[in-house]
Amino acid sequence: MKALKSIQKVFIFSTFLSSLIFANTIYFPDDYPTLTLAVNNAANGDTIIVRDGIYHEVFRSSNHIVIQSENGPENCIFLSGEFITGSESILISGFKFENSADIVVGGSAKIQNCIFTNIDNTCPNFIRLWTDGYGQQVDIIDCQFSDNITENLGLILVQTKSDAFVNVNIDKCVFINNTYTGSGSGGAICVSTGNVNSNINISNSYFISNKILIGDSPAGEGGAVSCTAPDIFIGNCYFYDNIANEGSAVCIGNGTNSIIYNSTFVDNSNIAISNSSSNKYSSSSVNKSNFLNNKNGIQNSCREVFFDADSCWWGSSSGPYHPAYNMNGLGDSVNLYVDIIPFLTEPDINAPLIPVQNLNVDTIGIDFIEISWDPSPIGDLSGYKICYKTDTTELFYTDTIDVGNVTSYLMTGLSEGTNYYITAICYDTDGNHSWYSPIIVTSPKPVSVIYADSAVCKFDNTLIGDTTLSALKIFNKGTAPLIISDVISDNPQFIPDMLDFTIPPNDSAELSIQFIPQCFGIIFGNLIIYSDAINNDVLVIPMQGFGDLPPEPEILSIKDVPDDQGGEVRLKFSRSKYDGLDSTYKIVSYTAWRLIEKAMFY
């Protein structure tokens, strides 16, 4: 992800005092049997190292201390309990919180390299920032929030008293598949501060499939982020598939000044960004950002101040749909009070990359999978990588294949019957990567693959009522028998000789089709082949023939006219093929000749 621009305000994390010179290192549980005792006996500047293990602990700290795991969050897990910090600075690093564990921050703090996952709604928030002080700084860096459920506001909840001042910096974090079951605000982050000097900065972070739901229906505001702080800055962030009734990605509350820049919004439901503020003294902007396939791009509820959204890409070179300024725009739509001019005709290359679109399985075999995807619209594209895994417990992918700048790839050497979870990413010339495309799940297995030797089945000119045959060769290029369950002609003048049959792997069969024209002229039809083929279970082959007439008329019948006293007969004959093809082919008359027996003339 590209480096942040200097638009954000400078945040300063409180450093420890001179007591660091005399700092000690405490090992838990070696030196103390509980973490509470270790914290209570730690002095300013001390570091507590927590050994690998699974813990259930509650502690409160009011000192300048560092609490960190020995070997990272996957090895040091808190299944329940609570970390409560006081007014002094604290560093918490390298833990995994599950079930019902959380952190309550009452002062300055730095929380880094932590994982919050599978926490249920018995825990109201997973990081609660509550302060009544001034000048406090909270940094949440390189943390992951995944597969959590809450009934309260936000996984990260920021609240202050009206006279408090706090800076919150959230950087390099991932929020994925978290659910808020209620009708409130903030599926991932909810900010509600009262002081005019409080600032929120969110940067270099991913918000994927976070949702606010009541039952199965979208609800609430801010599926990823909801903010009523005086100032919020969102930069270099990616929002994908977030769900809420309003502001499925971001909802900006009343009185909030918001700046969103170099960010990407893809496939978010309803309205990706909603400005619900009616305060004419606040301002909102989103610039140099990308929007693609959101149900709606931006909605601004404030009629007195336009939402500044220029220099953005909206998923189409024609720009966004705007009800007044760009009614022919095919990109994401905005409402009347959004300023979109000028707009970009291709994605901004400094925002997070647009993910790979329309990843599909083309063919499957006993040990291979062939996949394809749409070309990326980014201007500085360098190539693609295929990512795959077989373990659903892994959030990220460790197995990747750099396939270069192509839009299809054959994965070989796979295990039959094993489910593979496959996604794709693209990368640019600077080495920046997109987020994963939507995942496809498939398993190598013997499959049938159908092909025909001709895209169209054509017949020679055939006299009306006569029969012409044509053969269509059907191939099975798969590794399992191809079962053709039905063959249908949608025109009865074309008749297939087989309605169902089976073709062994790597073999073929010949399907014979009769053409019996019943009318003069070009005749069309379709041969529809139903099968279990992985690549095309309904194969449609167009058919074409010409019903012809003989060049000369043909006597069809002769009947005597009774009681005519003149030897008259009634003659019936077919017309010539040249009679009535078009306006230039009109026979004026036909002449009938009669041979009188023993006479030398007609």
C-alpha positions in Angstrom: 0.0 0.0 0.0 1.3 3.5 -0.9 2.8 5.7 1.8 0.4 8.1 3.5 0.3 11.7 2.4 1.2 14.3 5.0 -2.3 15.5 5.2 -2.8 13.8 8.6 -2.1 15.6 11.8 1.0 14.6 13.7 0.4 12.3 16.6 2.9 11.8 19.4 2.8 8.7 21.6 3.9 9.4 25.1 7.4 8.1 25.9 8.4 6.7 29.2 10.3 8.8 31.7 13.8 8.5 33.0 12.7 5.5 35.0 13.5 3.5 31.8 17.1 3.6 32.9 16.2 1.5 35.9 13.6 -0.7 34.1 13.3 -4.4 35.0 12.0 -7.3 33.0 9.5 -9.5 34.7 8.6 -13.0 33.3 5.1 -14.3 33.9 4.3 -16.9 35.2 7.9 -17.5 36.3 8.2 -14.5 38.7 4.6 -14.2 39.8 1.8 -16.8 39.7 -0.8 -14.4 38.2 -0.6 -11.5 35.8 -2.4 -9.3 38.2 0.5 -9.7 40.7 3.1 -9.2 38.0 1.4 -5.9 37.0 0.9 -4.7 40.6 4.6 -5.3 41.3 5.8 -3.6 38.1 7.3 -0.1 38.4 7.3 2.6 35.8 9.3 1.5 32.8 9.3 -2.2 33.6 8.5 -4.8 30.9 6.4 -7.9 31.6 7.1 -10.8 29.2 4.2 -13.3 29.1 5.3 -16.9 28.3 3.5 -19.0 25.7 0.2 -20.4 26.9 -3.6 -20.0 27.3 -4.7 -17.6 30.0 -7.8 -16.3 31.8 -6.7 -13.1 33.6 -8.0 -9.7 34.7 -5.6 -6.9 35.6 -5.5 -3.2 36.0 -2.4 -1.0 35.5 -1.8 2.7 36.2 2.0 2.7 35.5 4.2 3.2 32.5 4.8 -0.4 31.6 5.2 -2.8 28.6 3.3 -6.0 28.5 4.2 -8.3 25.6 4.1 -11.9 24.6 7.3 -13.9 24.3 6.6 -15.4 20.9 3.7 -13.6 19.3 -0.1 -13.7 19.3 -0.5 -17.2 18.0 1.3 -18.6 21.0 -0.1 -16.4 23.8 -3.8 -16.5 24.0 -6.3 -15.0 26.4 -9.7 -16.8 26.3 -11.3 -14.6 28.9 -10.4 -11.7 31.1 -9.8 -8.0 30.8 -6.8 -5.6 30.4 -7.7 -2.3 32.1 -5.3 0.6 31.8 -5.3 3.8 33.9 -4.3 7.3 33.0 -0.6 6.5 32.3 0.9 5.1 29.1 1.0 1.4 28.5 2.2 -0.8 25.6 0.4 -4.0 25.0 1.9 -6.2 22.3 1.6 -9.6 20.7 -1.5 -11.3 22.2 -4.5 -13.1 20.9 -7.9 -12.4 22.5 -10.7 -14.9 22.0 -14.1 -15.8 23.5 -14.7 -12.9 25.9 -11.4 -11.1 26.5 -11.0 -7.4 25.9 -9.0 -4.2 26.6 -10.3 -1.1 28.4 -8.1 2.0 27.9 -8.5 4.9 30.3 -5.4 6.9 29.2 -2.6 6.8 26.6 -1.8 3.4 25.2 -0.2 1.6 22.3 -1.7 -1.7 21.3 0.2 -3.5 18.6 0.5 -6.9 16.9 -2.7 -8.3 18.6 -5.4 -10.5 17.3 -9.1 -10.3 18.3 -11.0 -13.2 17.0 -14.1 -15.4 17.7 -15.2 -13.1 20.5 -18.9 -13.4 21.1 -21.4 -10.8 22.2 -20.8 -11.4 26.0 -18.0 -8.8 25.5 -19.6 -5.4 24.6 -16.5 -4.0 22.9 -13.0 -5.5 22.3 -11.1 -2.3 22.7 -12.9 0.4 24.6 -11.3 3.8 24.8 -12.8 5.9 27.5 -11.0 9.0 28.7 -11.8 12.2 30.6 -8.2 13.5 30.3 -6.5 15.9 27.9 -3.8 15.3 25.4 -3.9 11.5 25.6 -2.7 9.4 22.6 -3.9 5.9 21.7 -2.2 4.0 18.9 -3.7 0.7 17.6 -1.1 -0.7 15.2 -0.9 -3.9 13.1 -3.9 -5.6 14.8 -6.4 -8.0 13.3 -10.1 -8.2 14.2 -11.8 -11.2 12.6 -15.0 -13.3 13.0 -16.3 -11.5 16.0 -19.9 -10.9 17.0 -21.0 -8.0 19.2 -24.3 -6.5 20.3 -22.8 -3.1 21.2 -21.2 -0.2 19.3 -18.1 -1.1 17.4 -15.3 -3.6 18.0 -13.2 -0.4 18.8 -15.3 2.0 20.7 -13.9 5.5 21.3 -15.8 7.7 23.8 -14.8 10.8 25.7 -16.3 13.3 28.1 -17.2 16.7 26.5 -14.1 18.4 27.9 -11.6 15.6 27.1 -9.1 15.5 24.3 -7.8 12.4 22.7 -5.9 11.5 19.5 -6.5 8.0 18.2 -4.3 6.5 15.5 -5.4 3.2 13.9 -2.8 2.0 11.4 -2.1 -1.3 9.4 -5.1 -3.1 10.9 -7.4 -5.7 9.3 -11.1 -5.9 10.1 -12.7 -8.9 8.5 -16.1 -10.7 8.8 -17.2 -9.0 12.0 -20.9 -8.7 12.8 -22.8 -6.2 14.9 -26.3 -7.6 15.7 -28.2 -4.4 16.3 -29.4 -1.1 14.8 -26.7 1.2 16.1 -23.5 2.6 14.6 -20.1 1.2 13.7 -19.7 -2.4 12.7 -15.9 -2.3 13.2 -15.1 1.2 14.6 -17.5 3.5 16.4 -16.2 7.0 17.4 -18.3 9.3 19.6 -16.3 12.2 21.1 -17.5 15.5 22.4 -14.5 17.8 22.3 -13.8 19.9 19.3 -10.1 19.1 19.4 -10.3 15.3 19.3 -8.9 13.6 16.2 -9.2 10.2 14.7 -6.8 8.9 12.1 -7.3 5.6 10.3 -4.7 4.6 7.7 -3.3 1.6 5.7 -6.1 -0.7 7.0 -8.5 -3.2 5.4 -12.3 -3.4 6.2 -13.7 -6.6 4.7 -17.2 -8.1 5.0 -18.1 -6.2 8.3 -21.8 -5.9 8.8 -24.6 -4.5 10.9 -27.7 -6.8 10.8 -31.0 -7.3 12.4 -31.7 -10.9 11.5 -30.6 -11.1 7.9 -31.4 -7.5 7.0 -29.0 -4.6 6.9 -29.4 -2.2 9.8 -27.7 0.7 11.4 -25.0 3.2 10.2 -21.4 2.6 9.3 -20.9 -1.1 8.5 -17.2 -0.5 8.8 -16.7 2.9 10.4 -19.1 5.4 12.1 -17.7 8.7 13.4 -19.0 11.7 15.2 -15.6 13.0 16.3 -14.8 16.6 15.3 -12.1 15.4 12.8 -11.5 12.1 11.1 -8.9 11.3 8.5 -9.1 8.0 6.5 -6.2 7.4 4.1 -5.0 4.4 2.1 -7.8 2.2 3.3 -9.7 -0.6 1.5 -13.4 -1.2 2.0 -15.0 -4.3 0.5 -18.3 -6.0 1.0 -19.3 -4.1 4.1 -23.1 -4.0 4.9 -25.3 -1.5 6.8 -28.5 0.3 6.1 -26.7 3.6 5.7 -23.0 4.2 5.0 -22.2 0.5 4.5 -18.5 1.4 4.5 -18.3 4.8 6.3 -21.0 6.9 8.0 -20.0 10.5 8.9 -22.0 11.9 11.8 -23.3 15.3 12.7 -20.7 18.0 13.0 -17.8 15.8 11.8 -15.1 17.2 9.5 -14.0 14.3 7.4 -11.1 13.8 4.9 -11.0 10.5 3.0 -8.2 10.2 0.5 -6.4 7.5 -1.5 -8.9 4.8 -0.5 -10.8 2.1 -2.4 -14.4 1.1 -2.0 -15.7 -2.1 -3.8 -18.9 -4.0 -3.6 -20.3 -2.3 -0.5 -24.0 -2.6 0.0 -26.5 0.3 -0.2 -24.5 3.5 0.2 -20.7 3.2 0.5 -20.2 6.6 2.1 -23.0 8.4 3.9 -22.8 11.9 5.3 -25.7 12.1 7.7 -24.6 15.5 9.1 -26.9 18.4 8.7 -24.4 20.8 10.1 -23.5 23.4 7.5 -20.3 24.3 9.4 -18.8 20.9 8.9 -17.1 19.7 5.7 -16.6 16.3 4.1 -14.3 15.3 1.2 -13.1 12.1 -0.5 -10.4 12.6 -3.1 -8.1 10.5 -5.3 -10.1 7.4 -4.4 -11.7 4.5 -6.3 -15.3 3.3 -6.3 -16.4 0.1 -8.0 -19.7 -1.9 -8.0 -21.1 -0.2 -4.8 -24.9 -0.1 -4.9 -24.5 3.7 -4.4 -21.2 5.6 -4.1 -21.9 8.6 -1.9 -25.0 10.2 -0.4 -24.8 13.6 1.3 -27.7 14.6 3.5 -26.5 18.2 4.0 -28.2 20.5 1.4 -26.2 23.6 2.4 -22.7 22.2 1.9 -21.6 20.0 -1.0 -19.6 16.9 -0.4 -16.3 17.3 -2.2 -15.7 14.1 -4.2 -13.6 15.2 -7.2 -10.6 13.4 -8.7 -12.1 9.9 -8.0 -12.7 6.9 -10.3 -16.2 5.5 -10.2 -15.8 2.2 -12.0 -16.4 3.6 -15.5 -14.5 6.0 -17.8 -17.9 7.8 -18.1 -17.8 8.8 -14.5 -20.5 8.4 -11.8 -24.2 8.8 -12.3 -25.1 12.3 -11.0 -28.7 13.4 -11.4 -27.7 16.9 -12.6 -24.0 17.0 -13.7 -23.5 13.5 -15.3 -26.7 11.8 -16.1 -25.0 9.5 -18.6 -22.4 8.2 -16.1 -22.3 4.4 -15.9 -20.2 4.2 -12.7 -21.4 4.2 -9.1 -24.1 6.8 -8.4 -24.1 9.8 -6.1 -26.9 12.2 -5.0 -27.4 15.8 -6.0 -25.3 17.3 -3.2 -22.0 15.7 -4.2 -19.4 17.5 -6.2 -17.9 15.0 -8.7 -16.1 17.3 -11.2 -13.5 16.5 -12.3 -13.6 12.7 -12.2 -11.0 10.2 -13.2 -11.4 8.0 -16.3 -9.2 5.2 -14.8 -8.3 4.1 -11.3 -6.1 6.3 -9.1 -2.8 4.4 -8.8 -2.0 5.7 -5.4 -5.1 4.2 -3.8 -5.2 0.5 -2.8 -5.4 -1.5 -6.0 -8.8 -2.7 -7.4 -9.1 -6.4 -6.6 -9.2 -9.0 -9.3 -12.8 -9.3 -10.7 -14.8 -12.4 -11.9 -12.4 -15.2 -10.9 -13.9 -18.4 -12.4 -13.2 -22.1 -12.8 -13.0 -23.0 -16.5 -12.1 -26.7 -16.3 -11.4 -29.3 -13.7 -9.5 -32.5 -14.0 -8.4 -35.4 -11.8 -5.3 -33.4 -10.7 -5.7 -29.9 -12.2 -7.9 -26.8 -12.1 -7.9 -24.1 -14.8 -9.1 -20.6 -13.7 -9.5 -17.3 -15.5 -10.4 -13.7 -14.5 -11.0 -10.3 -16.0 -8.1 -7.9 -16.9 -7.4 -5.4 -14.2 -8.2 -1.7 -15.1 -5.3 -0.2 -13.2 -2.8 1.7 -15.3 0.4 0.5 -13.8 -0.5 -3.2 -13.6 2.5 -5.6 -13.5 0.9 -9.0 -13.0 -1.2 -11.4 -11.0 -0.7 -14.0 -8.2 -2.9 -17.0 -7.5 -3.3 -17.7 -3.8 -4.7 -21.0 -2.5 -5.1 -23.0 0.7 -6.8 -26.2 1.9 -7.1 -25.1 5.6 -10.1 -22.9 6.3 -8.8 -21.9 9.7 -6.1 -19.8 8.0 -7.2 -16.2 7.4 -4.4 -15.4 5.0 -2.7 -17.3 2.2 0.8 -18.7 2.4 0.8 -20.6 -0.9 1.0 -18.2 -3.9 1.9 -18.6 -7.6 3.2 -15.5 -9.5 1.6 -16.1 -13.0 2.8 -12.8 -14.6 0.5 -10.6 -16.7 -2.0 -13.2 -17.9 -5.7 -13.7 -17.2 -5.8 -17.5 -17.0 -3.8 -20.2 -15.3 -3.7 -24.0 -15.1 -3.0 -25.3 -11.6 -1.5 -28.8 -11.8 -0.3 -31.4 -9.4 -3.3 -31.1 -7.2 -4.9 -33.9 -5.1 -8.1 -35.4 -6.2 -11.0 -34.9 -3.8 -9.3 -32.1 -1.8 -11.1 -28.8 -1.5 -9.0 -25.9 -2.7 -9.8 -22.3 -1.6 -8.5 -20.2 -4.5 -8.3 -16.4 -4.8 -6.2 -14.0 -6.9 -4.4 -10.7 -6.3 -2.9 -8.2 -8.7 0.2 -6.1 -8.2 1.6 -3.0 -9.8 5.0 -1.9 -11.0 5.9 -0.7 -7.5 5.1 -4.1 -6.0 1.9 -3.0 -4.2 -0.7 -5.8 -4.0 -4.5 -5.7 -4.1 -6.7 -7.4 -1.5 -7.9 -10.9 -2.4 -10.6 -11.5 -5.0 -13.7 -13.3 -3.9 -12.8 -16.9 -3.1 -13.8 -19.9 -5.2 -13.9 -23.4 -3.7 -13.4 -26.3 -5.9 -12.0 -29.8 -5.9 -10.0 -31.7 -8.5 -12.0 -34.7 -9.7 -12.7 -36.7 -12.8 -14.9 -34.6 -15.0 -16.3 -34.6 -18.5 -15.5 -31.8 -20.9 -17.6 -31.4 -24.1 -16.6 -29.9 -27.4 -18.0 -30.2 -30.9 -16.0 -30.3 -34.1 -18.0 -27.5 -35.6 -19.6 -24.3 -34.2 -22.3 -24.4 -36.8 -23.9 -27.4 -38.5 -24.6 -26.6 -42.2 -26.5 -28.6 -44.8 -26.4 -28.6 -48.6 -29.3 -27.3 -50.6 -32.1 -29.9 -50.3 -35.2 -30.2 -52.4 -38.4 -29.8 -50.3 -39.4 -33.2 -49.0 -36.0 -34.8 -49.6 -33.5 -35.7 -46.9 -29.9 -34.7 -46.4 -27.6 -36.0 -43.6 -24.9 -34.2 -41.7 -22.6 -35.6 -39.0 -21.6 -33.6 -35.9 -18.7 -35.0 -33.9 -18.9 -34.6 -30.2 -15.7 -34.9 -28.1 -15.2 -35.7 -24.5 -11.8 -34.2 -23.5 -12.3 -34.9 -19.8 -11.3 -37.6 -17.4 -14.8 -38.9 -16.6 -17.5 -40.4 -18.9 -19.6 -37.6 -20.7 -23.2 -38.4 -20.1 -25.4 -36.7 -22.7 -28.9 -36.9 -21.2 -30.9 -35.2 -24.0 -30.5 -33.9 -27.6 -33.3 -31.6 -28.8 -33.9 -29.8 -32.1 -36.0 -26.6 -31.8 -37.0 -27.0 -35.5 -38.7 -30.2 -36.6 -37.1 -29.9 -40.0 -33.8 -31.0 -38.3 -33.9 -34.4 -36.7 -31.0 -35.9 -34.6 -30.6 -39.7 -34.7 -29.7 -40.1 -31.0 -31.4 -38.5 -28.0 -29.1 -39.7 -25.2 -25.7 -41.5 -25.1 -22.4 -41.7 -23.2 -18.9 -40.9 -24.5 -15.9 -42.4 -22.6 -13.0 -40.1 -21.5 -10.8 -38.8 -24.3 -13.1 -40.3 -26.9 -15.8 -39.0 -29.4 -19.1 -39.9 -30.9 -20.8 -39.0 -34.1 -24.3 -37.5 -34.0 -26.2 -37.8 -37.3 -28.8 -35.1 -38.1 -31.4 -35.3 -40.9 -32.5 -32.2 -42.7 -36.0 -32.5 -44.3 -37.0 -29.1 -45.5 -40.8 -28.4 -45.7 -40.6 -24.9 -47.2 -38.6 -22.9 -49.7 -35.7 -20.7 -48.5 -33.1 -20.5 -45.7 -34.1 -22.6 -42.7 -32.5 -22.1 -39.2 -32.6 -24.2 -36.1 -30.7 -25.0 -32.9 -29.4 -28.4 -31.7 -29.4 -28.3 -27.9 -27.3 -30.9 -26.1 -27.8 -31.4 -22.4 -24.9 -33.2 -20.5 -22.9 -33.3 -17.3 -19.9 -31.5 -18.8 -18.1 -29.2 -16.4 -17.4 -26.6 -19.1 -20.8 -26.4 -20.8 -23.7 -28.5 -19.6 -26.1 -27.0 -22.2 -24.2 -26.9 -25.6 -26.1 -25.1 -28.3 -25.1 -25.7 -32.0 -26.8 -23.5 -34.6 -28.1 -25.4 -37.7 -28.7 -24.0 -41.2 -30.0 -25.4 -44.4 -31.8 -24.3 -47.6 -35.1 -25.8 -48.8 -35.0 -25.9 -52.5 -37.3 -26.4 -55.5 -36.5 -28.0 -58.9 -35.6 -25.5 -61.7 -38.5 -26.8 -63.9 -42.2 -27.2 -62.9 -43.4 -30.7 -62.1 -46.8 -32.2 -63.0 -48.4 -33.4 -59.9 -51.7 -34.6 -61.2 -54.0 -34.7 -64.3 -57.8 -35.0 -63.9 -60.4 -35.2 -66.6 -63.0 -32.6 -66.5 -66.4 -34.5 -66.8 -69.1 -33.4 -69.2 -66.9 -30.7 -70.8 -67.6 -31.9 -74.3 -64.2 -30.6 -75.3 -61.7 -33.1 -73.9 -60.5 -30.7 -71.2 -58.3 -31.9 -68.3 -57.4 -30.3 -65.0 -53.6 -30.0 -64.5 -51.8 -29.5 -61.2 -48.1 -28.8 -61.1 -45.4 -27.4 -58.8 -43.9 -24.0 -59.6 -40.4 -23.5 -60.7 -37.7 -22.6 -58.1 -37.2 -19.3 -59.9 -40.8 -18.2 -59.4 -41.0 -15.8 -56.6 -37.5 -15.7 -55.1 -37.7 -11.9 -55.0 -39.1 -9.1 -57.2 -36.6 -9.9 -59.9 -37.6 -13.5 -60.2 -41.2 -13.4 -61.4 -42.4 -15.9 -64.0 -45.1 -14.2 -66.1 -46.9 -17.4 -67.2 -46.7 -21.2 -67.5 -47.6 -23.0 -70.7 -49.0 -26.6 -70.8 -48.6 -28.7 -73.9 -50.7 -31.8 -74.7 -49.6 -34.6 -77.0 -52.5 -36.0 -79.0 -52.1 -39.6 -79.8 -51.0 -40.4 -83.4 -50.6 -36.7 -84.1 -47.3 -35.1 -85.0 -47.8 -31.9 -83.0 -48.7 -30.6 -79.6 
